[in-house]
Amino acid sequence: MKFTVIGCSPAWPNPGGAHSGYLVEHHSGRLLVDCGPGVLARLREREGWPLVDAIAITHFHLDHWGDLVPWVWGAMYRAGGVAIGARPELWVHAGGRDVLEQFGERFGFRDMFDRVFTVREYEPDQPFEAAGVEVTPLRLPHYTLETY
């Protein structure tokens, strides 16, 4: 297993940095944990278009999920006809699909995330498999936002 920090800036970006994004590579797949602003660009520098099997979002502060929006636009509209490959799974906490749909209503289309990702929800303390990696979401205190 290989763990790569793509970005780890706090709520404001460090100079030249990216917000939260952690790539877990396993013989059976690639899991991106969080996808904050700057993460998509860094992944694109490495591999053209990110080749991940799954993305797990820990919570909905912008610095942990914000690059999902340009990921959608890039996957749907980028020039050159580059194939996107398989749709990555997008794991969010229970009720997170509704949150994504609300964001979609504000930023584009209600179903914009469903158009690019296979959206799945995880339950607190219940292990799930993403990209061949077993993940156990543990609830953590983080302001008033549901966070894992």
Salt bridges, closest charged atoms under 4 A:
GLU25 OE2 - ARG30 NE 3.09
ASP34 OD2 - HIS64 ND1 2.65
GLU47 OE1 - ARG30 NH2 3.08
ASP63 OD2 - HIS64 NE2 3.55
GLU89 OE2 - ARG120 NE 2.98
GLU101 OE1 - ARG110 NH2 2.95
GLU105 OE2 - ARG110 NH1 2.38
ASP111 OD1 - ARG115 NE 2.90
ASP114 OD1 - ARG97 NH1 2.76
GLU146 OE1 - HIS93 ND1 3.84
